[in-house]
Amino acid sequence: MPGKPAFHARCGLSLDRAARLQSPCPLDHTLIARPGDDCPEAELVDPAASSAV
């Protein structure tokens, strides 16, 4: 979830858990919302960018 890390961290979102994601957004603004301690590895896709293909 893209956003301002300081604000979203206070709401329980994790920047550290998003470290292994590949994202069209800057990784320092990509956080994980679901609970857990895992650090998933995945490629995030921007639907607006992929709809032009």
N, C-alpha and C positions, 0 to 999 in steps of 0.2 A: 504494500500500500504506500504510494508516494505521499510525502508530506513533510512538515517541519519536524525533525527528529526530537527536539527538546519538548515540544508540546505533546507529541504522540507518545513519547516514552512515559510521560506522566499518566497517560491513559492506559498503560499496560502493553503497548506495542514494543517490539524488540528490534533494534538496529543490529545487534550482535548476531541474532539468529538469521538475519538476511544476508550475512556475509558471503555465502556461497551461491547466491542467486546471480543470474545474468539478466540484466534489465535494460530496457530502452531509456529508463529514467536513471539519474545519478544514484549510485548505490548508497550514498550518504543520505538520500531522501527516500529509501525503500525500506519498509519495515514489515514485520510479520505480526498479524493480528491474533492468530489463534494461540491458545495456551500450549506450553510444552517447553522442552529444553533442547530439542533437536535443532539441527542446522541444515535444513534441506538444500539439496542441489537441484536447481531447475532453471529453465530459461523462460522469462516472462515475455509475453507478446503484447504489443500495443494494438488493440483492435482497430483503432482509427488508421494506423499505418498499414496493417495487413489487409484492410478492406479495399485498398487501392490496387492490390495485386490482381 
